[in-house]
């Protein structure tokens, strides 16, 4: 009887091979995660800037067709997703909500914040759209027209 070399059939991976593959994947994930997080944050901020432009245009349209007399001074409209218009509309804010068909854009970068829209009565335009942290708050982040600082800011939201 010849007790020569028995060939083993290798099926599957050894434990060492699996550990090496997992280690390589962990290194790649660690290197790519910060860039992905920054990209997601920038995408959210860019979406908010686009929504701010839409809000600006919607308020301009609402003011153009509004039965309400245009205010002679500055007017601030603060809205949040989920706000609905009174029927019949009894304010510029209601007119804006009707123009938006009660679909206030969701704020992606700061979900708990509010839209802060400024109407300049003397020029008859909407020169600024900001974010604010409360229903009575002051403007915090400018999204329209000077949006670049907001888009480029380094946060992990």
Rosetta constraint file for C-alpha pairs under 8 A:
AtomPair CA 13 CA 17 HARMONIC 6.17 0.50
AtomPair CA 13 CA 18 HARMONIC 6.59 0.50
AtomPair CA 14 CA 18 HARMONIC 6.46 0.50
AtomPair CA 15 CA 19 HARMONIC 6.23 0.50
AtomPair CA 16 CA 20 HARMONIC 6.22 0.50
AtomPair CA 17 CA 21 HARMONIC 6.33 0.50
AtomPair CA 18 CA 22 HARMONIC 6.21 0.50
AtomPair CA 19 CA 23 HARMONIC 6.10 0.50
AtomPair CA 20 CA 24 HARMONIC 6.26 0.50
AtomPair CA 21 CA 25 HARMONIC 6.25 0.50
AtomPair CA 22 CA 26 HARMONIC 6.15 0.50
AtomPair CA 23 CA 27 HARMONIC 6.28 0.50
AtomPair CA 24 CA 28 HARMONIC 6.30 0.50
AtomPair CA 25 CA 29 HARMONIC 6.08 0.50
AtomPair CA 26 CA 30 HARMONIC 6.05 0.50
AtomPair CA 27 CA 31 HARMONIC 6.26 0.50
AtomPair CA 28 CA 32 HARMONIC 6.15 0.50
AtomPair CA 29 CA 33 HARMONIC 5.73 0.50
AtomPair CA 30 CA 34 HARMONIC 7.61 0.50
AtomPair CA 31 CA 35 HARMONIC 7.93 0.50
AtomPair CA 32 CA 36 HARMONIC 6.25 0.50
AtomPair CA 33 CA 37 HARMONIC 6.11 0.50
AtomPair CA 34 CA 38 HARMONIC 6.22 0.50
AtomPair CA 35 CA 39 HARMONIC 6.13 0.50
AtomPair CA 36 CA 40 HARMONIC 6.18 0.50
AtomPair CA 37 CA 41 HARMONIC 6.28 0.50
AtomPair CA 37 CA 156 HARMONIC 6.36 0.50
AtomPair CA 38 CA 42 HARMONIC 6.17 0.50
AtomPair CA 38 CA 154 HARMONIC 7.42 0.50
AtomPair CA 38 CA 155 HARMONIC 7.36 0.50
AtomPair CA 38 CA 156 HARMONIC 6.33 0.50
AtomPair CA 39 CA 43 HARMONIC 6.12 0.50
AtomPair CA 40 CA 44 HARMONIC 6.26 0.50
AtomPair CA 40 CA 157 HARMONIC 7.98 0.50
AtomPair CA 41 CA 45 HARMONIC 6.27 0.50
AtomPair CA 41 CA 109 HARMONIC 6.89 0.50
AtomPair CA 41 CA 155 HARMONIC 6.93 0.50
AtomPair CA 41 CA 156 HARMONIC 5.96 0.50
AtomPair CA 41 CA 157 HARMONIC 5.38 0.50
AtomPair CA 42 CA 46 HARMONIC 6.07 0.50
AtomPair CA 42 CA 151 HARMONIC 5.95 0.50
AtomPair CA 42 CA 152 HARMONIC 6.91 0.50
AtomPair CA 43 CA 47 HARMONIC 6.20 0.50
AtomPair CA 44 CA 48 HARMONIC 6.33 0.50
AtomPair CA 44 CA 108 HARMONIC 5.36 0.50
AtomPair CA 44 CA 109 HARMONIC 5.26 0.50
AtomPair CA 45 CA 49 HARMONIC 6.26 0.50
AtomPair CA 45 CA 108 HARMONIC 7.05 0.50
AtomPair CA 45 CA 109 HARMONIC 5.57 0.50
AtomPair CA 45 CA 150 HARMONIC 6.92 0.50
AtomPair CA 45 CA 151 HARMONIC 5.39 0.50
AtomPair CA 46 CA 50 HARMONIC 6.30 0.50
AtomPair CA 46 CA 151 HARMONIC 5.88 0.50
AtomPair CA 47 CA 51 HARMONIC 6.23 0.50
AtomPair CA 47 CA 108 HARMONIC 7.30 0.50
AtomPair CA 48 CA 52 HARMONIC 6.12 0.50
AtomPair CA 48 CA 106 HARMONIC 7.98 0.50
AtomPair CA 48 CA 107 HARMONIC 5.94 0.50
AtomPair CA 48 CA 108 HARMONIC 6.38 0.50
AtomPair CA 48 CA 109 HARMONIC 7.09 0.50
AtomPair CA 48 CA 143 HARMONIC 7.47 0.50
AtomPair CA 49 CA 53 HARMONIC 6.42 0.50
AtomPair CA 49 CA 143 HARMONIC 5.24 0.50
AtomPair CA 49 CA 144 HARMONIC 6.78 0.50
AtomPair CA 49 CA 147 HARMONIC 6.68 0.50
AtomPair CA 49 CA 151 HARMONIC 7.78 0.50
AtomPair CA 50 CA 54 HARMONIC 6.44 0.50
AtomPair CA 51 CA 55 HARMONIC 6.18 0.50
AtomPair CA 51 CA 105 HARMONIC 6.22 0.50
AtomPair CA 52 CA 56 HARMONIC 6.18 0.50
AtomPair CA 52 CA 129 HARMONIC 5.99 0.50
AtomPair CA 52 CA 130 HARMONIC 7.75 0.50
AtomPair CA 52 CA 143 HARMONIC 6.21 0.50
AtomPair CA 52 CA 144 HARMONIC 6.16 0.50
AtomPair CA 53 CA 57 HARMONIC 6.27 0.50
AtomPair CA 53 CA 129 HARMONIC 7.87 0.50
AtomPair CA 53 CA 144 HARMONIC 6.40 0.50
AtomPair CA 53 CA 145 HARMONIC 7.97 0.50
AtomPair CA 54 CA 58 HARMONIC 6.02 0.50
AtomPair CA 55 CA 59 HARMONIC 6.11 0.50
AtomPair CA 55 CA 117 HARMONIC 7.99 0.50
AtomPair CA 55 CA 129 HARMONIC 7.86 0.50
AtomPair CA 56 CA 60 HARMONIC 6.33 0.50
AtomPair CA 56 CA 117 HARMONIC 7.48 0.50
AtomPair CA 56 CA 126 HARMONIC 6.01 0.50
AtomPair CA 56 CA 127 HARMONIC 7.92 0.50
AtomPair CA 56 CA 128 HARMONIC 7.70 0.50
AtomPair CA 56 CA 129 HARMONIC 6.90 0.50
AtomPair CA 57 CA 61 HARMONIC 6.26 0.50
AtomPair CA 58 CA 62 HARMONIC 6.06 0.50
AtomPair CA 58 CA 96 HARMONIC 6.48 0.50
AtomPair CA 58 CA 99 HARMONIC 6.11 0.50
AtomPair CA 58 CA 100 HARMONIC 6.73 0.50
AtomPair CA 59 CA 63 HARMONIC 6.01 0.50
AtomPair CA 59 CA 96 HARMONIC 5.43 0.50
AtomPair CA 59 CA 99 HARMONIC 7.66 0.50
AtomPair CA 59 CA 126 HARMONIC 7.36 0.50
AtomPair CA 60 CA 64 HARMONIC 6.15 0.50
AtomPair CA 60 CA 125 HARMONIC 6.78 0.50
AtomPair CA 60 CA 126 HARMONIC 6.69 0.50
AtomPair CA 61 CA 65 HARMONIC 6.37 0.50
AtomPair CA 61 CA 99 HARMONIC 7.50 0.50
AtomPair CA 62 CA 66 HARMONIC 5.65 0.50
AtomPair CA 62 CA 92 HARMONIC 7.55 0.50
AtomPair CA 62 CA 95 HARMONIC 5.60 0.50
AtomPair CA 62 CA 96 HARMONIC 5.43 0.50
AtomPair CA 62 CA 99 HARMONIC 6.04 0.50
AtomPair CA 63 CA 68 HARMONIC 7.97 0.50
AtomPair CA 63 CA 70 HARMONIC 7.05 0.50
AtomPair CA 63 CA 92 HARMONIC 7.21 0.50
AtomPair CA 63 CA 95 HARMONIC 7.66 0.50
AtomPair CA 63 CA 96 HARMONIC 7.98 0.50
AtomPair CA 66 CA 92 HARMONIC 7.60 0.50
AtomPair CA 66 CA 95 HARMONIC 6.82 0.50
AtomPair CA 68 CA 91 HARMONIC 7.36 0.50
AtomPair CA 68 CA 92 HARMONIC 7.18 0.50
AtomPair CA 70 CA 121 HARMONIC 7.07 0.50
AtomPair CA 70 CA 124 HARMONIC 7.87 0.50
AtomPair CA 71 CA 75 HARMONIC 7.17 0.50
AtomPair CA 71 CA 121 HARMONIC 5.58 0.50
AtomPair CA 72 CA 121 HARMONIC 4.57 0.50
AtomPair CA 72 CA 122 HARMONIC 5.98 0.50
AtomPair CA 73 CA 120 HARMONIC 6.58 0.50
AtomPair CA 73 CA 121 HARMONIC 4.43 0.50
AtomPair CA 73 CA 122 HARMONIC 6.29 0.50
AtomPair CA 74 CA 118 HARMONIC 6.94 0.50
AtomPair CA 74 CA 119 HARMONIC 5.47 0.50
AtomPair CA 74 CA 120 HARMONIC 4.56 0.50
AtomPair CA 74 CA 121 HARMONIC 4.90 0.50
AtomPair CA 74 CA 122 HARMONIC 7.48 0.50
AtomPair CA 75 CA 118 HARMONIC 5.83 0.50
AtomPair CA 75 CA 119 HARMONIC 4.92 0.50
AtomPair CA 75 CA 120 HARMONIC 6.58 0.50
AtomPair CA 75 CA 121 HARMONIC 7.04 0.50
AtomPair CA 76 CA 116 HARMONIC 6.83 0.50
AtomPair CA 76 CA 117 HARMONIC 5.59 0.50
AtomPair CA 76 CA 118 HARMONIC 4.62 0.50
AtomPair CA 76 CA 119 HARMONIC 6.15 0.50
AtomPair CA 77 CA 93 HARMONIC 6.20 0.50
AtomPair CA 77 CA 115 HARMONIC 7.93 0.50
AtomPair CA 77 CA 116 HARMONIC 6.00 0.50
AtomPair CA 77 CA 117 HARMONIC 5.11 0.50
AtomPair CA 77 CA 118 HARMONIC 6.51 0.50
AtomPair CA 77 CA 119 HARMONIC 7.92 0.50
AtomPair CA 78 CA 114 HARMONIC 6.47 0.50
AtomPair CA 78 CA 115 HARMONIC 5.47 0.50
AtomPair CA 78 CA 116 HARMONIC 4.66 0.50
AtomPair CA 78 CA 117 HARMONIC 6.23 0.50
AtomPair CA 78 CA 135 HARMONIC 6.51 0.50
AtomPair CA 78 CA 136 HARMONIC 7.90 0.50
AtomPair CA 79 CA 83 HARMONIC 6.68 0.50
AtomPair CA 79 CA 104 HARMONIC 7.45 0.50
AtomPair CA 79 CA 114 HARMONIC 5.69 0.50
AtomPair CA 79 CA 115 HARMONIC 5.14 0.50
AtomPair CA 79 CA 116 HARMONIC 6.81 0.50
AtomPair CA 79 CA 135 HARMONIC 7.70 0.50
AtomPair CA 80 CA 104 HARMONIC 6.44 0.50
AtomPair CA 80 CA 105 HARMONIC 7.95 0.50
AtomPair CA 80 CA 106 HARMONIC 7.77 0.50
AtomPair CA 80 CA 113 HARMONIC 7.52 0.50
AtomPair CA 80 CA 114 HARMONIC 4.98 0.50
AtomPair CA 80 CA 115 HARMONIC 6.12 0.50
AtomPair CA 81 CA 103 HARMONIC 7.04 0.50
AtomPair CA 81 CA 104 HARMONIC 4.76 0.50
AtomPair CA 81 CA 105 HARMONIC 6.11 0.50
AtomPair CA 81 CA 106 HARMONIC 5.64 0.50
AtomPair CA 81 CA 107 HARMONIC 7.89 0.50
AtomPair CA 81 CA 114 HARMONIC 7.99 0.50
AtomPair CA 82 CA 102 HARMONIC 7.45 0.50
AtomPair CA 82 CA 103 HARMONIC 7.22 0.50
AtomPair CA 82 CA 104 HARMONIC 6.66 0.50
AtomPair CA 83 CA 97 HARMONIC 7.64 0.50
AtomPair CA 83 CA 102 HARMONIC 6.78 0.50
AtomPair CA 83 CA 104 HARMONIC 7.04 0.50
AtomPair CA 84 CA 94 HARMONIC 7.56 0.50
AtomPair CA 84 CA 97 HARMONIC 6.37 0.50
AtomPair CA 84 CA 102 HARMONIC 5.29 0.50
AtomPair CA 85 CA 89 HARMONIC 6.48 0.50
AtomPair CA 85 CA 93 HARMONIC 7.60 0.50
AtomPair CA 85 CA 94 HARMONIC 4.57 0.50
AtomPair CA 85 CA 95 HARMONIC 7.40 0.50
AtomPair CA 85 CA 97 HARMONIC 5.45 0.50
AtomPair CA 85 CA 98 HARMONIC 6.30 0.50
AtomPair CA 85 CA 102 HARMONIC 6.68 0.50
AtomPair CA 86 CA 90 HARMONIC 6.82 0.50
AtomPair CA 86 CA 94 HARMONIC 6.13 0.50
AtomPair CA 89 CA 94 HARMONIC 5.11 0.50
AtomPair CA 89 CA 95 HARMONIC 6.05 0.50
AtomPair CA 89 CA 98 HARMONIC 7.99 0.50
AtomPair CA 90 CA 94 HARMONIC 6.34 0.50
AtomPair CA 90 CA 95 HARMONIC 7.81 0.50
AtomPair CA 91 CA 95 HARMONIC 6.41 0.50
AtomPair CA 92 CA 96 HARMONIC 6.20 0.50
AtomPair CA 93 CA 97 HARMONIC 6.24 0.50
AtomPair CA 94 CA 98 HARMONIC 6.15 0.50
AtomPair CA 95 CA 99 HARMONIC 6.19 0.50
AtomPair CA 96 CA 100 HARMONIC 6.21 0.50
AtomPair CA 97 CA 101 HARMONIC 5.95 0.50
AtomPair CA 97 CA 102 HARMONIC 4.93 0.50
AtomPair CA 97 CA 103 HARMONIC 7.31 0.50
AtomPair CA 97 CA 104 HARMONIC 7.25 0.50
AtomPair CA 98 CA 102 HARMONIC 5.92 0.50
AtomPair CA 100 CA 104 HARMONIC 6.45 0.50
AtomPair CA 106 CA 111 HARMONIC 7.18 0.50
AtomPair CA 107 CA 111 HARMONIC 5.11 0.50
AtomPair CA 107 CA 112 HARMONIC 7.81 0.50
AtomPair CA 107 CA 113 HARMONIC 7.09 0.50
AtomPair CA 107 CA 114 HARMONIC 7.73 0.50
AtomPair CA 109 CA 157 HARMONIC 5.93 0.50
AtomPair CA 110 CA 157 HARMONIC 7.43 0.50
AtomPair CA 112 CA 133 HARMONIC 7.12 0.50
AtomPair CA 113 CA 131 HARMONIC 6.35 0.50
AtomPair CA 113 CA 132 HARMONIC 5.63 0.50
AtomPair CA 113 CA 133 HARMONIC 4.67 0.50
AtomPair CA 113 CA 134 HARMONIC 6.54 0.50
AtomPair CA 114 CA 131 HARMONIC 5.63 0.50
AtomPair CA 114 CA 132 HARMONIC 5.25 0.50
AtomPair CA 114 CA 133 HARMONIC 6.14 0.50
AtomPair CA 114 CA 134 HARMONIC 6.44 0.50
AtomPair CA 114 CA 135 HARMONIC 6.74 0.50
AtomPair CA 115 CA 129 HARMONIC 7.12 0.50
AtomPair CA 115 CA 130 HARMONIC 6.09 0.50
AtomPair CA 115 CA 131 HARMONIC 4.92 0.50
AtomPair CA 115 CA 132 HARMONIC 6.41 0.50
AtomPair CA 116 CA 129 HARMONIC 5.74 0.50
AtomPair CA 116 CA 130 HARMONIC 4.88 0.50
AtomPair CA 116 CA 131 HARMONIC 5.41 0.50
AtomPair CA 116 CA 132 HARMONIC 6.12 0.50
AtomPair CA 116 CA 139 HARMONIC 6.34 0.50
AtomPair CA 117 CA 126 HARMONIC 7.43 0.50
AtomPair CA 117 CA 128 HARMONIC 6.13 0.50
AtomPair CA 117 CA 129 HARMONIC 4.52 0.50
AtomPair CA 117 CA 130 HARMONIC 6.28 0.50
AtomPair CA 118 CA 126 HARMONIC 5.87 0.50
AtomPair CA 118 CA 127 HARMONIC 6.58 0.50
AtomPair CA 118 CA 128 HARMONIC 5.38 0.50
AtomPair CA 118 CA 129 HARMONIC 6.28 0.50
AtomPair CA 119 CA 124 HARMONIC 7.22 0.50
AtomPair CA 119 CA 125 HARMONIC 5.94 0.50
AtomPair CA 119 CA 126 HARMONIC 4.46 0.50
AtomPair CA 119 CA 127 HARMONIC 6.63 0.50
AtomPair CA 119 CA 128 HARMONIC 7.51 0.50
AtomPair CA 120 CA 124 HARMONIC 5.68 0.50
AtomPair CA 120 CA 125 HARMONIC 5.49 0.50
AtomPair CA 120 CA 126 HARMONIC 5.95 0.50
AtomPair CA 120 CA 127 HARMONIC 6.77 0.50
AtomPair CA 121 CA 125 HARMONIC 7.09 0.50
AtomPair CA 127 CA 144 HARMONIC 7.47 0.50
AtomPair CA 127 CA 145 HARMONIC 7.02 0.50
AtomPair CA 128 CA 142 HARMONIC 7.26 0.50
AtomPair CA 128 CA 143 HARMONIC 7.59 0.50
AtomPair CA 128 CA 144 HARMONIC 5.28 0.50
AtomPair CA 128 CA 145 HARMONIC 6.15 0.50
AtomPair CA 129 CA 142 HARMONIC 6.17 0.50
AtomPair CA 129 CA 143 HARMONIC 5.66 0.50
AtomPair CA 129 CA 144 HARMONIC 4.91 0.50
AtomPair CA 129 CA 145 HARMONIC 7.37 0.50
AtomPair CA 130 CA 139 HARMONIC 5.57 0.50
AtomPair CA 130 CA 140 HARMONIC 6.46 0.50
AtomPair CA 130 CA 141 HARMONIC 5.25 0.50
AtomPair CA 130 CA 142 HARMONIC 4.32 0.50
AtomPair CA 130 CA 143 HARMONIC 5.32 0.50
AtomPair CA 130 CA 144 HARMONIC 6.86 0.50
AtomPair CA 131 CA 139 HARMONIC 5.87 0.50
AtomPair CA 131 CA 140 HARMONIC 5.65 0.50
AtomPair CA 131 CA 141 HARMONIC 5.15 0.50
AtomPair CA 131 CA 142 HARMONIC 6.66 0.50
AtomPair CA 131 CA 143 HARMONIC 7.41 0.50
AtomPair CA 132 CA 137 HARMONIC 5.69 0.50
AtomPair CA 132 CA 138 HARMONIC 5.97 0.50
AtomPair CA 132 CA 139 HARMONIC 5.01 0.50
AtomPair CA 132 CA 140 HARMONIC 5.25 0.50
AtomPair CA 132 CA 141 HARMONIC 7.08 0.50
AtomPair CA 133 CA 137 HARMONIC 6.07 0.50
AtomPair CA 133 CA 138 HARMONIC 7.84 0.50
AtomPair CA 133 CA 140 HARMONIC 7.57 0.50
AtomPair CA 141 CA 150 HARMONIC 6.79 0.50
AtomPair CA 142 CA 146 HARMONIC 6.44 0.50
AtomPair CA 142 CA 147 HARMONIC 6.23 0.50
AtomPair CA 142 CA 150 HARMONIC 6.92 0.50
AtomPair CA 143 CA 147 HARMONIC 4.56 0.50
AtomPair CA 143 CA 150 HARMONIC 6.61 0.50
AtomPair CA 147 CA 151 HARMONIC 6.32 0.50
AtomPair CA 148 CA 152 HARMONIC 6.09 0.50
AtomPair CA 149 CA 153 HARMONIC 5.86 0.50
